[in-house]
């Protein structure tokens, strides 16, 4: 099962809103594809690449469009932690979790 953190849901909404400024239809398609991509990985959560910046094997990532979908393997679920642009520093949302 895929569980979306509040932060990741906000990220997804922000991505939608930014793209919707140009095309609402494309924004919906991008968000739908990102969500579907995470559901595919729920069956094989370790298929995603380990996030070396974090140093925790349970934190992994997959790509969709120009975004990194950062998730934690929490058997039997995966928890989506963030959806960030590949050029964005994704560690900043995690600074408050320690």
N, C-alpha and C positions, 0 to 999 in steps of 0.2 A: 504494500500500500504506500502511496505517496502522500506525505504530510507536508503542507506548505506553511512555513513560519510566517508570522505576521509581517516581518521585514521583507521576505521574499514576495509576499502578496502585494506589498506596497511597490516593490521594484517592478513587478509585472504590470501593475496599474500605471506606473510612471512611463514604462516603455510604451504601453498602449496609447496613453495620452499624447506622448511626444510624436509618435508615428501618425496618430489620428489627425494631427494638424495638417498633414498632407493628404492622407487617405484613410478614412475610417475603415473601409473594407480591408485594406492591407494590414492595418493595425490589428484587426480581429484575427486575421489569418496568421500573423506572426505570433500572437499570444497563444492561439490554439495550437500551433506547431510546437511551441516551447513546452506547453503542458503535455502534449502527446509524447514528446521526446522523453520527458521524465517518467511517464507511465511505462514506456518501453524498458527503461533501465530498472524499474522496480522488480522485474523478474530476475535480472542479473546485475545487481547493484555494484559489483566490483569491476564491471566492464569499464566504468569511467576511469579517467586518468587521476592518479593521486595528485593532490595539490601540494607541491613541494614547499611553497611559502609557509604553509601551516605546520607541516611536520607531524601530521597525524594521519595514519593510514585510513582511518574511517572517514576522513574528509576528502571528497573526490569531486571531479568536475566533468562536465560534458559541454559540448559546444552546440549552439544553434544560432544561425545567422552570425552576427558579430558580437554575440553574448556568451558569457561563461555562466553556466548553471552550476552553482556550488551547492553540494549536498553532503549530508552525513549519513553513513550507513548505520542504521540502528535496527538491526535484525528484529523482526522481519520487515521493517519499514525502511524507507529512505525519507529523510527530512530535508527539504529544500531550504537552504539557509539564505541564499542570495541569488539574484540574477543581475549580473553587471556587464557593462560593455567591456570588451577585451582591453581597452585602453585605460579603464578605470581602476583605481586602487581599491580592490575589494576587501582588504583587511580592515579598513576603517569601521565597517559595521560591526566587526567582532571585537573591537577594542573594549567595549563595555561589558562583554560576557565574562571576562576573567575575574 
